[in-house]
Amino acid sequence: MTEVTFLQAGILEAGQTCPCCQDIIEAGQAIGRCNRCGHVQHAECWEQAGRCCSYECADAAIPPEERGAVDMRISLDDVSRTEPLPVPSCMAQPQFAGKRKTSRLAIVALILAICGTVAFGFPGFAAVVLGIIAAGTIIGRGKRKGAWIAALAIVIGALDIVGWSAFLVVKYLMPVSGRRAEIPTGPIGGDQIEAADLENVPPHIRRALQANVLLSCRSGLAASQGSGVVLGHRDGAVLIITNKHVINAGGKTSGTIDVTFADAIRATASVKWLAPEGVDIAVLLCPLLHAPPAHVGVRIAPKLSIGETVFAVGNPIGLGWSYSRGVVSAIRKQNYSGGLLQIIQTQTPLNPGNSGGGLYDSTGALVGINTLKTGLPTEGIGFAISVSELVAMLEKQAGLAIEKIHGGGLDNHMDKEQ
């Protein structure tokens, strides 16, 4: 079978492209039809090529040993004539007509961050969260501007959080034992007692003032403040009596208890003993970091009588070492889990901060621990827990050696029983 049939181009062949010379075949021209693939090309091209130049036959007609890698080269002219492909619609940046508006969320975040510099808690944290959301929206969508506002809000908000955290750590968590500190002040300054202020004070009042301590208690973020009385010292420690509710900051007695003495030395105390349920009394143990402070004795006889003069020493509303005077209004009883407790009613002025402080007779002997007011809008009604009836409990359960006073002050008729 011959590979080609020569003939003249007719209507069917006219108009086709010669696969060899790429010219149009015209009617009447001598052509050759490949008997293998059926393509036609000029007879002259067939004779010159010696084979069919169609795509189907061209590769098969080349002997295997003559086949090689196709040399494809791209010139600079080819590169210059290229055109970039269009960007897919999903990757195209949106084009917005007109001017972009500033992100309101970024502005709100900045306002909260600024408020957080003076307000503790929520504003700083909220500013950081809203700033991050605003920055993500601005960068991701591009519909708004104000990325720098969002970034500034995040920075200021973060500084708010760090600053307030440092403040809380310094104020509530740093140890204060052994440091000399200023007495916490109330609305009126000048509340720290000075040695010169005690020079002309009667001895029984001076001793009560020197035995008073300021208690500052913390448990987490909760805090409370009150008074205490030094009952004595032994084995390098000071024994202090106060109210349980004074050291129950946030309802817990497991917090830190800072004690400030009359000479402004500060130390950290621990709870040595808590009275039975229903008795608002606690005893603290504090390391002795300076000269032994003054202490007071407890009057156990004779019993108090209505109308007898008494005075109170404490730290009302943070005004340390304050003295107030009054009389015994009544002697009352209160039930507790172990029996009856004697309560002294007095019209001696007592205010928040006096709790845990001492109530003394006219000779300076301790007769009660100031504990509460009625809670009603009344004046001249305060209460103190009688200490004389607690002596046996303090000695037996708390292990205290109480200085007992019989019918007189510390300068008269004092018996020290170990």
C-alpha positions in Angstrom: 0.0 0.0 0.0 1.4 3.3 -1.1 1.6 6.1 1.5 0.3 8.8 -0.8 -2.3 9.3 -3.6 -1.6 12.2 -5.9 -4.6 14.0 -7.4 -5.9 17.4 -8.2 -7.6 19.5 -5.5 -11.4 19.5 -5.8 -14.1 21.2 -3.9 -13.5 19.1 -0.8 -9.8 19.8 -0.7 -9.8 23.4 -1.7 -9.5 25.8 1.2 -7.6 23.4 3.5 -4.2 24.4 4.9 -1.1 22.5 3.7 0.4 21.1 6.9 3.9 21.5 5.4 4.0 25.1 4.0 0.9 26.4 5.8 -0.5 27.8 2.5 -4.1 27.5 1.4 -4.7 24.7 -1.1 -6.6 26.0 -4.1 -8.8 24.1 -6.4 -7.0 22.4 -9.3 -3.6 22.3 -7.6 -1.7 19.0 -7.5 -1.9 17.6 -4.1 -1.1 14.4 -2.3 -3.5 12.6 0.1 -1.9 10.6 2.9 -3.3 7.1 2.9 -2.5 6.8 6.7 -4.1 9.9 8.2 -6.1 11.3 5.3 -4.6 14.8 5.3 -3.8 16.5 2.0 -0.8 18.7 1.2 0.7 20.1 -1.9 2.3 17.5 -4.1 5.5 19.6 -4.3 5.6 19.8 -0.5 5.2 16.0 -0.3 8.1 15.5 -2.7 10.4 17.9 -0.8 9.5 16.5 2.6 9.3 12.9 1.4 6.5 12.3 3.9 3.2 13.5 5.3 3.7 16.6 7.4 0.4 16.4 9.4 0.5 16.2 13.2 -0.6 12.6 13.3 2.1 11.4 10.9 4.9 13.8 11.6 6.2 12.3 14.9 5.7 8.7 13.7 7.6 9.4 10.5 10.7 10.5 12.4 13.0 7.6 13.1 13.5 7.0 16.9 17.3 7.6 16.7 16.6 11.0 15.1 14.2 12.1 17.8 15.6 14.5 20.5 14.5 17.0 23.0 12.5 19.8 21.6 14.5 23.1 21.8 12.0 25.7 23.1 13.4 29.2 23.6 11.6 32.4 24.8 13.1 35.6 23.6 12.9 39.0 25.2 10.6 40.1 22.5 8.3 37.2 23.5 8.4 38.4 27.1 7.7 42.0 26.2 4.6 41.0 24.3 3.1 39.1 27.3 0.1 40.5 29.2 -0.6 39.9 33.0 -3.5 37.6 33.8 -6.5 39.3 35.4 -6.6 39.1 39.2 -9.3 36.6 40.5 -12.3 38.3 41.9 -11.8 36.6 45.3 -8.4 38.2 45.7 -9.1 41.6 44.4 -9.1 44.5 46.9 -12.5 46.1 47.2 -12.6 49.6 45.8 -14.8 52.0 47.7 -16.1 55.2 46.2 -15.6 58.3 48.3 -13.7 58.9 51.6 -13.4 56.1 54.2 -14.8 56.9 57.7 -13.0 56.4 61.0 -13.9 53.2 62.9 -16.2 54.0 65.7 -15.1 50.9 67.6 -11.6 52.2 67.6 -12.7 55.5 69.0 -14.7 53.8 71.8 -11.7 51.6 72.6 -9.5 54.7 72.9 -12.0 56.4 75.2 -12.2 53.3 77.5 -8.4 53.1 77.6 -8.2 56.8 78.7 -10.8 56.2 81.4 -8.8 53.1 82.5 -6.0 55.4 83.6 -8.1 56.7 86.5 -10.7 53.9 87.0 -9.6 50.4 88.1 -11.0 47.3 86.6 -13.1 47.0 83.4 -12.1 50.0 81.2 -8.5 48.9 80.5 -9.4 45.3 79.7 -12.3 46.3 77.5 -10.1 48.8 75.6 -7.6 46.0 74.7 -10.4 43.7 73.5 -12.2 46.3 71.5 -9.0 47.7 70.1 -8.0 44.2 68.8 -11.4 43.7 67.2 -11.3 47.2 65.6 -7.8 46.7 64.2 -8.7 43.4 62.7 -11.8 44.9 61.1 -9.9 47.8 59.7 -7.1 45.8 58.3 -9.2 42.9 57.0 -12.0 44.7 55.4 -10.6 48.0 54.5 -13.9 49.8 54.8 -12.8 52.0 57.7 -9.7 53.9 58.7 -8.2 54.5 62.2 -5.8 51.6 62.6 -3.5 53.9 64.6 -6.4 54.8 67.0 -7.0 51.1 67.6 -3.3 50.5 68.2 -3.1 53.4 70.6 -6.1 52.1 72.5 -4.5 48.6 72.8 -1.2 50.1 74.2 -2.9 52.4 76.7 -5.3 49.7 77.8 -2.4 47.3 78.3 -0.6 49.9 80.4 -3.7 50.4 82.5 -3.8 46.7 83.3 -0.1 46.5 84.1 -0.2 49.7 86.2 -3.2 48.7 88.3 -1.9 45.2 88.8 1.4 46.7 90.1 -0.5 49.0 92.4 -2.5 46.1 93.9 0.7 44.0 94.3 2.5 46.9 96.1 -0.5 47.9 98.2 -1.8 44.4 99.2 0.8 41.8 98.7 4.2 43.2 99.5 5.4 42.3 103.0 5.6 45.1 105.4 7.1 43.5 108.6 9.7 45.6 110.3 9.2 48.7 108.2 8.5 52.1 109.7 5.4 53.4 108.1 3.1 56.4 108.3 -0.2 55.8 110.1 -3.1 55.6 107.7 -4.9 58.9 107.7 -8.6 59.8 107.8 -10.3 62.9 106.5 -8.2 65.0 109.0 -4.4 64.8 109.1 -2.1 64.9 112.1 -3.3 61.6 113.5 0.1 60.1 114.3 0.9 60.2 118.0 4.2 61.8 118.9 6.3 61.3 122.0 6.0 65.0 122.8 2.2 64.7 122.7 2.3 62.2 125.6 4.5 64.3 128.0 1.7 66.0 129.8 -0.9 63.2 129.5 -1.9 61.6 132.8 0.0 58.3 133.3 -3.1 56.0 133.1 -4.2 57.5 129.8 -0.7 57.6 128.5 -0.3 53.9 129.1 -3.6 53.1 127.4 -2.5 55.1 124.4 0.8 53.4 124.2 -0.8 49.9 124.4 -3.2 50.7 121.5 -2.3 49.3 118.1 -3.7 49.9 114.6 -4.7 46.7 112.7 -5.0 46.6 108.9 -6.2 43.3 107.6 -6.3 42.0 104.0 -7.7 38.9 102.3 -7.4 39.1 98.5 -8.9 42.5 97.5 -11.0 42.8 100.7 -9.6 44.9 103.6 -10.6 45.9 107.1 -9.2 48.2 109.8 -9.6 48.4 113.5 -7.9 48.5 116.8 -6.2 46.2 119.3 -4.7 46.2 122.8 -1.3 44.9 123.9 -1.9 42.5 126.8 1.8 41.6 127.3 4.8 40.0 125.6 6.8 36.8 126.1 9.3 34.6 124.2 10.0 37.4 121.8 6.4 38.0 120.8 3.7 40.5 121.6 0.2 39.3 122.6 -2.7 41.5 121.3 -6.4 41.2 122.0 -9.0 42.5 119.4 -12.3 41.6 117.8 -12.8 38.6 115.5 -14.7 40.8 113.0 -11.7 43.2 112.7 -9.4 40.5 111.4 -12.1 38.8 109.2 -11.4 40.8 106.0 -13.8 39.5 103.4 -15.2 37.1 105.9 -11.9 35.2 106.2 -9.3 35.1 109.0 -6.6 33.6 106.6 -5.5 37.0 105.2 -2.6 39.2 106.2 -2.7 41.2 109.5 -0.5 44.2 109.7 0.1 45.7 113.2 1.2 49.3 113.7 2.4 50.2 117.1 2.4 53.6 118.8 6.0 54.2 117.8 5.0 53.7 114.1 6.9 50.3 113.8 4.9 47.9 111.7 4.9 44.1 111.8 2.8 41.2 110.6 0.8 39.2 113.1 -0.8 35.8 113.1 -4.0 34.5 114.8 -3.1 32.7 118.1 -6.6 32.1 119.4 -10.3 32.6 118.5 -13.0 32.8 121.2 -15.9 30.4 121.0 -18.7 31.0 118.6 -20.8 34.0 119.7 -17.8 35.8 121.4 -16.3 38.5 119.3 -12.7 38.1 120.7 -9.4 37.1 119.1 -5.8 37.0 120.3 -3.0 37.8 117.9 0.7 36.9 118.1 3.2 39.4 116.7 7.0 39.2 116.6 8.7 41.6 118.8 10.8 43.8 116.4 11.6 46.7 118.8 11.5 47.6 122.5 8.6 45.9 124.3 5.5 48.1 124.0 3.5 49.2 126.9 0.7 46.8 128.0 -2.3 47.1 130.3 -3.8 44.9 133.0 -7.4 43.7 133.3 -9.6 44.9 136.2 -11.4 41.9 137.8 -12.7 43.6 140.9 -14.7 45.4 142.0 -17.3 45.1 139.3 -18.3 48.0 137.2 -21.3 50.1 138.2 -23.7 52.2 136.2 -22.5 55.8 136.1 -18.9 54.9 136.5 -16.5 57.0 134.4 -14.8 55.1 131.5 -12.7 56.1 128.5 -12.0 54.5 125.2 -8.8 54.5 123.1 -8.8 53.4 119.4 -8.5 54.4 115.8 -11.9 55.7 114.6 -12.1 56.1 110.9 -8.3 55.7 110.7 -7.6 58.6 113.1 -5.0 56.7 115.2 -4.7 56.8 119.0 -7.8 58.8 119.7 -9.1 59.2 123.3 -12.8 59.6 124.1 -14.6 59.7 127.5 -18.0 58.7 128.9 -19.8 56.7 131.5 -21.2 53.2 131.9 -24.9 53.3 130.8 -25.9 49.7 131.7 -24.5 46.2 132.3 -26.2 43.7 130.0 -26.0 40.0 129.2 -25.7 38.2 125.9 -26.1 34.5 125.2 -23.3 32.6 123.4 -22.6 28.9 122.8 -20.9 28.5 126.2 -23.2 30.5 128.5 -23.7 34.2 129.2 -21.4 37.0 128.2 -21.4 40.4 130.1 -21.8 43.4 127.8 -21.0 47.0 128.9 -23.2 49.6 127.4 -21.6 53.0 127.3 -22.3 56.5 125.9 -18.5 56.9 125.2 -18.3 58.0 121.6 -17.4 54.9 119.5 -17.0 54.9 115.7 -15.9 52.5 112.9 -12.3 51.8 113.7 -12.8 51.7 117.5 -13.7 48.0 117.3 -11.1 45.9 119.0 -9.8 48.8 121.1 -9.9 49.1 124.8 -12.5 50.5 127.2 -10.8 51.6 130.5 -11.9 52.7 134.0 -10.8 56.0 135.5 -7.5 54.4 136.7 -6.5 53.0 133.3 -7.4 49.4 133.9 -8.9 47.5 131.0 -12.5 46.6 131.5 -13.8 45.9 128.0 -13.1 45.5 124.3 -15.1 47.9 122.2 -17.1 45.8 119.7 -20.2 47.3 118.2 -22.9 50.0 118.0 -26.6 49.4 117.5 -26.5 50.0 113.7 -29.5 52.3 114.2 -29.3 56.1 113.7 -28.7 56.7 117.4 -26.1 58.6 119.4 -24.4 57.8 122.7 -25.0 54.0 122.6 -22.0 51.8 122.2 -21.1 48.4 123.6 -17.9 46.6 124.8 -17.3 43.0 125.8 -16.4 42.7 129.5 -12.9 41.3 129.8 -13.0 40.4 133.4 -15.3 37.4 132.8 -13.0 36.2 130.0 -9.8 36.1 132.1 -10.2 32.4 132.9 -10.9 31.6 129.2 -7.9 33.7 128.0 -5.6 32.0 130.5 -6.8 28.5 129.9 -7.5 28.4 126.2 -5.3 31.2 124.8 -2.4 30.5 127.2 -2.1 34.2 128.3 -0.6 35.4 131.6 -3.0 38.2 132.4 -2.1 41.1 134.7 -5.0 41.3 137.1 -6.0 44.5 138.9 -8.0 44.4 142.1 -9.8 47.7 142.9 -7.2 50.1 141.5 -5.1 51.2 138.6 -1.7 49.8 137.4 0.1 52.0 140.0 -2.0 50.5 142.9 -2.9 47.0 144.0 -1.6 45.1 140.9 -0.9 41.4 141.2 0.9 39.8 138.4 -0.1 36.1 138.2 1.8 33.8 135.9 
